[in-house]
Amino acid sequence: MEGTRFRECLCRWHNAGVSFVADLVGTGSRIPLTLLAGPADAVPLTSVTAVEALARLRRAPEGALVVVTGRSAARAAGYELDIAVRTAAERGVPALVLIGCGPLPITAARLADRARLAVLTAEEDCDVAEVVLYLGQVIRGDAADSLARAQAALRIVREAGEPPGAAEDGDRVVALLERVGAVLGRTLTTTDEAAGPADAEPIWVAGRRQGGVTGPPDDAVRLVLPAVAAAVGRLRQFALERATAPGQTRSDILTELIVSERVQAGALADRARLLGLAVDDLHTAIWMTPDRPPGPDPAELAERRRLFDTLTLRTHQAPQPSGESWNLARLAADIVLVGTARAEIRPPRALQMIDAVRAAVAEEHPGMVLRFGIGTPQRGIEGLRQSATEARAAAAIAVRSRELVHTFDAAGINRVLSQIAASALSRRVVDDLLRPLDALGPGRSAEAIATLCAYLDARGSLKAAASRLALHPNAVNYRIRKIVERLGADLSDPDTAFALHLACRVRLRD
């Protein structure tokens, strides 16, 4: 059944007779199953087990026919299927049912034949619960009562969704458990503990476990419990989406406010006010940037997207002081957390929010390291943009200096640079000045800009610049001559040197 989360639901029925794979693929089969590889009558089938993913095969009980209930097999690469077949064979599994799997790779088929492991497939859009029920019914002919109760319960679960009307979500969950319990003749209960009892079927909401569903020892209960837990998870997911929808919309507006041109800010501000974002109050931005830029790996990119969802959920659920709100915006690989209040949000409060973010990342995204920059409190739309620009500059410094948190310096050159960086016109001027160096390509361009900046920082001293760059003065001299030649610039002219110096500093901030 699409959307169910069978969590290694072990449905073991010991057969009074003897069944083989051939009994499952015959002309009288109620569920269309296709034998992809392996023998059809090598080993008798005595029990059936459902697991939700190929990776779970390593926990499959020895001797059980295994149904991979998720769609992971349909999306698996060839080598993943090879590993799955090998793992199943090592576990002593006589037969493996892969939902939505096409023809096996040659290597996987040979492994299955050699191990005398039957590999079958069912249509990807099949009702997985029905497949498991059917297999159990064939393998164990004396489970008619349990199967009938389970089938009746699953029909109720299939109808569970987001019902119309104004019923509370908690009432919907209670009603579902009561209806399922009535046809099972057993009482099902939920626990809200994060982990839940060991025998509870976990409830997953937004990729996180939120308690579980339990019931008394009973074959029918064990069979339908994963489907019931998934239905409860869907109902809670609906409730969460309704509760967080305004925040997600505010996040979109917040992103636009930060990156848009000034002329667009007025219209965006009106929309933000309608959504409850107090744009006219004081804003403090916290810029979060990964310790390293994301690579091309789709899994890594997906993890970055999931990080934003994690922080959105944690921010929504965290209690906030009266008159203070926190919203998030996503800009490429970075995330901006903006605190808004009528009074200034003091640095200890910003650090407290950073600690909460780090705790969430450590719990749900281990191995990911974020660097943080904190902007100064600023009022209104322009203040929001200014604080975000400052926070970005501070985060860039944190990345370069390997600091965990860097606070924007409200005085000095950083403020000047952040103002330049915030202006689209100024950024175009910077790009025009450095375009001859950009033409060298990303690597050589970055090296040339860093060299020129170090030379200008050192007021034209080759020795001082060489010390900063860890190079020989002759190497710096050679680079500067090439840079000046490419720029066509006269560094002895104060105006030219000053403009290039600012351009390099702005670019290096990025």
C-alpha positions in Angstrom: 0.0 0.0 0.0 1.5 3.3 -1.2 2.6 5.6 1.7 2.7 2.9 4.4 5.8 2.5 6.5 6.3 -1.1 7.2 9.0 -1.1 9.8 10.4 -4.7 9.5 6.9 -6.0 10.3 7.7 -9.7 10.8 4.6 -11.7 9.9 5.6 -15.3 10.6 3.1 -18.1 9.8 4.3 -21.7 10.1 2.8 -23.8 7.4 0.9 -26.9 8.0 1.4 -28.0 4.4 4.3 -27.2 2.1 4.5 -24.3 -0.3 7.0 -23.3 -2.9 7.6 -20.3 -5.1 5.9 -22.1 -7.9 2.7 -21.9 -5.9 3.0 -18.1 -5.9 3.4 -17.6 -9.7 1.0 -20.2 -11.0 -2.0 -19.4 -13.2 -4.3 -19.3 -10.2 -2.3 -16.6 -8.4 -4.4 -13.8 -7.1 -1.4 -11.4 -7.1 0.6 -11.1 -10.4 4.2 -12.1 -9.5 7.0 -12.7 -11.9 10.0 -14.9 -11.3 13.1 -12.9 -12.3 15.8 -15.4 -11.3 16.5 -18.5 -9.3 14.5 -21.8 -9.0 10.8 -21.9 -8.4 10.8 -25.1 -6.2 14.1 -25.4 -4.5 13.3 -24.6 -0.9 9.9 -24.9 0.9 8.4 -21.6 2.2 7.5 -21.5 5.8 7.2 -17.9 6.8 7.0 -14.4 5.3 8.6 -11.2 6.4 8.2 -7.6 5.3 11.0 -5.1 5.3 10.9 -1.5 4.1 14.2 -1.1 2.2 16.9 -3.2 0.6 19.3 -2.1 3.4 17.1 -3.9 5.9 17.7 -7.3 4.4 20.6 -7.8 6.7 18.1 -8.1 9.6 15.7 -10.5 7.8 15.1 -13.7 9.8 16.7 -16.8 8.4 14.5 -19.0 6.2 11.7 -16.4 5.6 10.4 -15.2 2.3 11.1 -11.5 2.3 9.0 -8.7 0.7 10.8 -5.4 0.3 7.7 -3.2 0.8 9.2 0.2 -0.2 10.0 1.2 -3.8 13.8 1.2 -3.2 14.2 -1.8 -5.5 12.6 0.0 -8.4 15.1 2.9 -8.1 18.2 0.8 -7.1 21.4 0.8 -9.1 22.7 -2.5 -10.4 25.3 -2.9 -7.8 22.7 -2.3 -5.0 20.7 -5.2 -6.4 23.8 -7.3 -6.4 24.4 -6.5 -2.8 20.7 -7.2 -1.9 20.8 -10.6 -3.5 24.1 -11.5 -1.9 22.8 -10.4 1.5 19.5 -12.3 1.2 21.5 -15.4 0.2 23.8 -15.1 3.2 20.8 -14.8 5.5 19.4 -18.0 4.2 16.4 -16.4 2.5 14.6 -18.8 0.1 12.8 -16.1 -1.9 12.9 -12.3 -2.3 10.0 -10.2 -3.6 11.1 -6.8 -5.0 8.3 -4.3 -5.7 8.5 -2.6 -9.1 11.8 -4.1 -10.1 12.5 -4.7 -13.7 14.8 -7.4 -15.2 17.8 -8.1 -12.9 21.3 -7.2 -13.9 23.2 -10.2 -15.2 25.4 -10.3 -12.1 22.5 -10.3 -9.7 20.6 -13.0 -11.7 23.7 -15.2 -11.7 24.2 -14.7 -7.9 20.5 -15.7 -7.3 20.8 -18.8 -9.5 24.0 -19.8 -7.8 22.5 -19.3 -4.3 19.3 -21.0 -5.3 17.5 -17.9 -4.2 14.2 -17.1 -6.0 13.8 -13.4 -6.9 10.3 -12.2 -7.8 8.7 -8.9 -8.6 5.3 -7.3 -8.5 3.9 -4.3 -10.3 5.2 -1.0 -8.8 1.6 0.3 -8.3 0.4 -2.8 -6.5 -1.1 -2.8 -3.0 1.9 -4.0 -1.0 -0.2 -4.9 2.0 -2.3 -7.1 -0.2 0.8 -8.8 -1.5 2.0 -9.6 2.0 -1.4 -10.8 3.0 -1.6 -13.0 -0.1 1.8 -14.5 0.5 1.0 -15.3 4.1 -2.3 -16.8 3.1 -0.7 -19.2 0.6 2.1 -20.1 3.0 -0.2 -20.7 6.0 -3.6 -21.9 5.2 -4.9 -21.8 8.8 -4.6 -18.1 9.3 -8.0 -17.3 7.8 -9.4 -15.5 10.9 -6.3 -13.3 11.4 -6.1 -12.5 7.7 -9.8 -11.6 7.5 -9.5 -9.2 10.5 -6.3 -7.7 9.1 -7.9 -7.2 5.6 -10.9 -5.4 7.2 -8.6 -3.2 9.3 -6.4 -2.4 6.2 -9.5 -1.3 4.3 -10.2 1.3 7.1 -6.5 2.4 7.0 -6.6 2.9 3.3 -9.5 5.4 3.7 -7.5 7.4 6.3 -6.3 10.7 5.0 -7.2 14.3 5.7 -10.9 14.2 6.1 -13.1 17.2 5.3 -14.6 19.2 8.1 -13.3 20.9 11.2 -12.5 17.9 13.4 -9.3 18.3 15.4 -6.4 16.2 14.2 -6.1 14.5 17.6 -9.8 13.4 17.2 -9.1 12.0 13.8 -6.3 9.8 15.2 -8.5 8.6 18.0 -11.3 7.8 15.6 -8.9 5.9 13.3 -7.6 3.8 16.2 -11.1 3.1 17.5 -12.3 1.9 14.1 -9.3 -0.3 13.4 -9.4 -1.7 17.0 -13.1 -2.5 16.6 -12.6 -4.8 13.5 -9.5 -6.3 15.1 -11.2 -6.9 18.4 -8.1 -5.4 20.1 -7.3 -2.0 21.6 -4.5 0.0 19.8 -2.8 2.9 21.6 -0.3 5.6 20.7 2.7 6.8 22.7 4.1 10.3 22.3 7.5 9.5 23.6 10.2 10.3 21.1 11.5 6.7 21.0 8.5 4.8 22.4 8.5 1.2 23.7 10.6 -1.4 22.0 7.6 -3.2 20.7 5.9 0.0 19.4 5.6 0.5 15.6 7.2 3.9 15.1 5.3 6.9 13.8 7.3 9.1 11.4 6.4 12.7 10.8 8.6 14.9 8.5 11.3 12.3 8.6 11.4 12.2 12.4 10.1 9.6 14.8 7.3 10.9 17.0 6.2 8.1 19.3 4.6 4.9 18.1 1.5 2.6 18.0 1.2 -0.5 20.2 -1.3 -3.3 20.5 -1.6 -6.7 22.2 0.2 -9.8 20.8 -1.9 -10.9 17.9 -1.1 -12.0 14.3 -3.6 -9.5 12.8 -2.4 -6.7 15.0 1.3 -7.3 14.1 0.4 -7.3 10.4 -1.6 -4.1 10.3 0.4 -2.1 12.9 2.9 -0.6 10.3 0.0 0.6 8.1 -1.8 2.1 11.2 1.4 3.9 12.3 1.9 5.3 8.8 -1.7 6.5 8.7 -1.3 8.2 12.1 1.9 9.8 10.7 0.1 11.1 7.7 -2.6 12.7 9.9 0.0 14.3 12.0 1.9 15.4 8.9 -1.3 17.2 7.7 -1.6 19.0 11.0 2.1 20.0 10.9 1.8 21.3 7.4 -1.2 23.4 8.3 0.5 24.8 11.4 3.8 25.6 9.6 2.3 26.9 6.3 2.2 30.5 7.4 5.9 30.3 8.5 6.9 28.7 5.1 5.2 31.6 3.3 6.9 34.1 5.5 10.2 32.3 4.7 9.6 32.9 1.0 8.8 36.6 1.5 11.8 36.9 3.8 14.1 35.5 1.1 12.8 38.0 -1.4 13.2 40.9 1.0 16.8 40.1 1.5 17.8 39.6 -2.1 15.4 41.9 -4.0 16.2 45.3 -5.4 15.2 48.3 -3.2 12.4 49.3 -5.5 10.6 46.0 -4.9 10.9 46.2 -1.2 7.7 48.3 -0.6 5.4 45.8 -2.3 7.0 42.9 -0.6 6.7 44.6 2.8 3.0 44.9 2.3 2.7 41.2 1.7 4.9 40.4 4.6 2.7 42.5 7.0 -0.4 40.6 5.8 1.4 37.3 6.7 2.2 38.6 10.2 5.9 39.4 9.7 6.6 42.6 11.7 8.9 44.2 9.1 8.9 47.6 10.8 10.4 46.3 14.0 14.0 45.6 14.8 15.7 42.7 13.0 18.8 40.7 14.0 20.1 38.3 11.3 22.1 35.1 11.9 23.7 33.8 8.8 24.6 30.1 8.7 26.9 28.8 6.1 28.3 25.2 5.7 31.9 24.6 6.6 32.5 23.6 3.0 30.4 24.3 -0.2 28.1 21.5 -1.3 29.4 19.1 -4.0 27.5 17.6 -6.9 26.4 14.6 -5.0 22.6 14.5 -5.1 22.5 12.9 -1.6 24.5 15.8 -0.2 22.2 18.4 -1.9 19.2 16.6 -0.5 20.7 16.7 3.0 21.1 20.5 2.7 17.5 20.8 1.7 16.5 18.6 4.6 18.5 20.8 7.0 16.3 23.7 6.2 13.2 21.6 6.9 14.8 20.5 10.2 15.5 24.0 11.4 12.1 25.3 10.2 10.3 22.6 12.3 12.5 23.2 15.3 12.0 26.9 15.1 8.2 26.5 14.8 8.1 24.2 17.8 10.4 26.1 20.1 8.8 28.4 22.7 9.5 32.1 22.0 9.5 35.1 24.4 6.5 37.3 24.1 6.9 39.9 21.3 9.8 38.0 19.6 9.6 35.9 16.5 12.1 34.0 14.5 11.8 33.1 10.8 14.2 31.4 8.3 15.2 32.2 4.7 17.2 30.0 2.4 19.7 31.5 0.0 21.5 28.8 -2.1 23.4 26.6 0.4 23.1 29.2 3.2 20.3 29.7 5.7 19.4 33.0 7.4 17.7 33.0 10.8 16.1 36.4 11.5 14.9 37.4 14.9 12.3 40.2 15.0 11.1 42.1 18.0 10.2 45.6 19.1 13.2 45.8 21.5 16.7 44.9 20.5 17.6 41.2 20.6 20.7 41.1 22.7 23.8 39.0 21.8 23.2 36.3 24.5 19.8 35.6 23.0 21.3 35.3 19.5 23.9 32.9 20.9 21.2 30.9 22.6 19.4 30.5 19.2 22.7 29.3 17.7 23.1 26.7 20.4 19.6 25.4 19.6 20.5 25.2 15.9 23.7 23.4 16.7 21.9 20.9 18.9 19.4 20.2 16.1 22.1 19.7 13.6 24.1 17.4 15.8 21.0 15.3 16.5 19.6 15.0 12.9 22.5 15.9 10.6 25.7 14.4 12.3 28.9 15.4 10.5 27.5 18.7 9.1 29.4 21.7 10.4 27.9 25.2 10.2 29.7 28.6 10.7 27.6 31.5 12.0 27.7 35.2 11.5 25.6 37.6 13.6 24.5 41.0 12.2 23.6 44.1 14.2 20.0 44.9 15.2 18.5 47.1 12.5 15.0 48.5 12.1 12.6 48.2 9.1 13.0 46.8 5.6 16.4 48.4 4.9 17.5 47.4 8.4 16.6 43.8 7.7 18.7 43.8 4.5 21.6 45.6 6.3 21.6 43.1 9.2 21.5 40.2 6.7 24.4 41.7 4.8 26.4 42.2 8.0 25.7 38.6 9.1 26.8 37.3 5.8 30.1 39.2 6.0 30.6 37.9 9.6 29.9 34.3 8.5 32.4 34.6 5.7 35.0 35.7 8.2 34.0 32.7 10.5 34.6 30.3 7.6 38.0 31.8 6.7 39.2 32.0 10.3 37.6 28.6 11.3 35.6 30.3 14.0 32.3 28.9 15.1 30.6 32.3 15.5 31.7 35.7 14.3 29.9 38.9 15.3 29.8 41.7 12.8 32.0 44.7 13.8 29.6 47.6 13.9 32.5 50.1 13.3 35.4 50.1 10.8 35.9 48.8 7.3 33.4 45.9 7.6 30.5 48.3 7.7 31.8 50.1 4.6 32.3 46.8 2.8 28.9 45.5 3.7 27.2 48.6 2.4 29.1 48.2 -0.9 28.2 44.5 -1.1 24.5 45.3 -0.4 24.3 47.7 -3.4 23.6 46.1 -6.8 25.2 49.1 -8.5 28.3 48.9 -6.4 28.6 45.2 -7.1 28.4 45.9 -10.8 31.3 48.4 -10.4 33.3 45.8 -8.5 32.7 43.2 -11.2 33.7 45.7 -13.9 36.9 46.5 -12.2 37.9 42.8 -11.7 36.5 41.4 -14.9 40.0 41.1 -16.6 41.0 38.9 -13.6 37.8 36.9 -13.7 38.5 36.0 -17.3 41.4 33.9 -15.9 38.9 31.3 -14.6 37.8 30.7 -11.0 41.1 29.3 -9.6 43.5 31.7 -11.1 41.2 34.6 -10.6 40.9 33.9 -6.9 44.7 33.7 -6.6 45.2 37.0 -8.5 42.6 38.9 -6.4 44.1 37.5 -3.1 47.6 38.5 -4.3 46.5 42.0 -5.3 44.6 42.5 -2.1 47.6 41.4 0.0 49.9 43.7 -1.9 47.6 46.7 -1.4 47.0 45.8 2.2 50.8 45.9 2.6 50.9 49.4 1.0 53.0 48.1 -1.9 55.6 46.3 0.2 56.6 43.1 -1.6 58.2 41.7 1.5 55.1 42.3 3.7 52.8 40.9 1.0 55.0 37.9 0.5 54.9 37.2 4.3 51.1 37.3 4.2 50.9 35.0 1.2 53.7 32.7 2.3 55.6 33.3 -0.9 58.9 34.6 -2.0 59.0 38.4 -2.7 60.1 37.6 -6.3 57.0 35.5 -6.8 54.8 38.3 -5.5 56.5 40.8 -7.8 56.0 38.5 -10.8 52.3 38.1 -10.0 51.7 41.8 -9.5 53.4 42.6 -12.8 51.1 40.2 -14.6 48.1 41.5 -12.7 48.8 45.1 -13.5 49.4 44.2 -17.1 46.1 42.4 -17.4 44.2 45.2 -15.6 45.9 48.0 -17.5 46.0 49.8 -14.1 48.5 52.3 -12.6 48.8 51.3 -8.9 50.8 54.4 -8.2 47.6 56.4 -8.8 45.9 56.7 -5.4 42.3 56.7 -6.8 43.0 53.6 -8.9 44.7 51.7 -6.0 41.9 52.7 -3.6 39.1 51.5 -6.0 40.9 48.2 -6.7 41.6 47.7 -3.0 37.9 48.1 -2.1 36.9 45.8 -5.0 39.3 43.1 -3.9 38.1 43.4 -0.2 34.5 43.1 -1.3 35.1 40.1 -3.5 37.1 38.3 -0.8 34.2 38.8 1.6 32.1 36.6 -0.6 
